[in-house]
């Protein structure tokens, strides 16, 4: 009997050792699973390289999206960077550059002349040739729709699109309910972008360029609390004499609000009715 019991004990010992080995292997597997769950797959890198977003490159066909109905427009924030501490009190700025003025090539081409002056001020190149103004004129006409100008030719929405296409940066047509609101919007645009503003003067019959302004406070630090007291104007009709509006003034002439109110009048065109524009102030602003 003793001889037969010895193999049986050996078998039992072998079974027990095998069971213990299975327990150890199972425990190691669960530890590996827990580690992978906590740290992710071994093949996943600790950091993921993200390709930088492509920068916008304006092209000759790039166009703004002017809003002919004049719906509310939200201004972008001021550019980041160090700025001087705000000082309460009068503020003045003017971006006009000597040697950039060109008169409109004929009495009808005020908007083309305005665009050429604006592009010259923005730079970096200055083009004072009448031939370039003809190119600008044709571009505005191509960008002007029937609703923008009932009698054809130049339209303020076409003005905004043309500024963008010809390298002036993004521009938009704004339509405001009052002179004060229009002047506030023009000053805000100038302060934010350091680019000129287009004004539809003489009830919409003429194009002015606003290159600067004076105000009670700096629009950068006191938005909603400043009041514009006057503007620096470039009139492409200079040096001509208007039979209705009188002698035009040299470029970069300061006009106080009394003078602005006599020239920058609400839209009223003899060719017909413009829903959303009649009785309002139109301006072409950078953003």
Beta strands, then each sheet from edge to edge (+ up, - down):
strand 1: 91-94
strand 2: 171-176
strand 3: 197-201
strand 4: 206-215
strand 5: 228-235
strand 6: 241-242
strand 7: 246-247
strand 8: 253-256
strand 9: 281-286
sheet 1: 1+ 4- 3+ 9- 2+
sheet 2: 1+ 4- 5+ 8-
sheet 3: 6+ 7-
end
